[in-house]
């Protein structure tokens, strides 16, 4: 997996376009792949709350972002990085809906400096 990721031109990798972590072993394997791909920035969205105790063990190039399970739910305060879904377009911070549903040059989801990403419910 690491060799395949390293062979791509992109320097950004999102885990689980659909689905989520299955176990601690699964998370450990993702940590290992991130360590083997140090030039790539990884983003791991998850709804698995148990992973909170492993966030500080994540490689520097991997951002674990806890996805709040309910629409219009406030971000969980105990997570360093979160994502929320809002029905208020003015509160949305993700630019994808205005960019043909593409990230384009936005990389906020991959950044540990961005505490919360608010997606507009569409």
N, C-alpha and C positions, 0 to 999 in steps of 0.2 A: 504494500500500500504506500509506504514512504517513497519508494522508487518511482511509483506512478505519479504521485503528487509532485515530487521534485522534477519530473520530466515535463510538466506543464509550464506554459508561459505565465500563467497567473500566479501572483504572489499572495492570493487570498483564497482561503478554503473554508467552506461552510459544511459542518457535519449535519447529517440528518435533515434533508429537505422534507422528509416525512418520517415520522417515527421518533423514538427516543431511546435513551440508555436502557439497557436490559439488566445490568448488574455492575458491581464494582469491578469485576474482571473486564467488562466492556470499557468502562471508564479508564482503567489502567492501560488498556491497549491504545486508546486514543491519546493518552498522555505520552506513551512511547512513540507513536507516530509523530506527534508534534515535536518531540525532542529530536527525532531523526530528520525533521524538515525545518531547521532553524531559520531559514530564509523566508518561510511561508507564515503568514498570519492566519490563525485558525479561530473560528467562531463556533461555539457549541451551544445552541439554544436547548434548553431542557425544562421540563416540568417536574423533574424528579428532585423533590426537596431534600432527599437524603444526601445529595451530592454537595450540599452546602459545607459539610465538614471537610471536603477535599479541595475546595477552591484554592486554598493557600498552597496546595501541593502542585497545582497546575503549572506547566512550563510557561515562561514569560510570553511566549508567542501564541498562547491559547487563552481566549476569553470565554469563560462559562457565563452564560446569560440566562438567568431564571425567567421563564415566561409565565406571567401571571395567568391562572386558568380561567378567570372570569372577565368578561367585557366590562370596562369602566372600573376595574378593581385597581386600587392604589398599589404601587410597587412595594414589595416586601422590604422592610427596612434592614433586615439582617443579611441581605445579599449585596455584594459590591456592585454587581451589574445585573440589570433586569430589563424586561420588555413588558409593555402593557398594550392593550387594545382599547381604543377610545372611539366613541360615537361622535365626539366633538372634533370636527376637522381642525379647528383652531388650536387644539391641544396636541395634535399629531406632530411628531418630529421627523418621521421617516418620509423622505422625499419621493419614494418609488411611485406612488399613485400619480404624481405629476411628471413622471419620467418613463412613461410606457411600462410601468410596473417593473422597472429595472433599478438596480443600485447605481448604475453608471459610475460616477467618481466618488460617491458617498461610501465611506467605510466606517461609519459610526458604530455599527453592530460589532465590528471587530476590535473596537477601541476600549480598553479598560478605563480610559479617562471619561468615557460617556457612561454615566451612571444608569440612565434609563432611556430606552428607545420607545416612543409611543407610536404604534401603528394605527392608522385610521381604518376602522371597520368598514369594509365595502362589500 
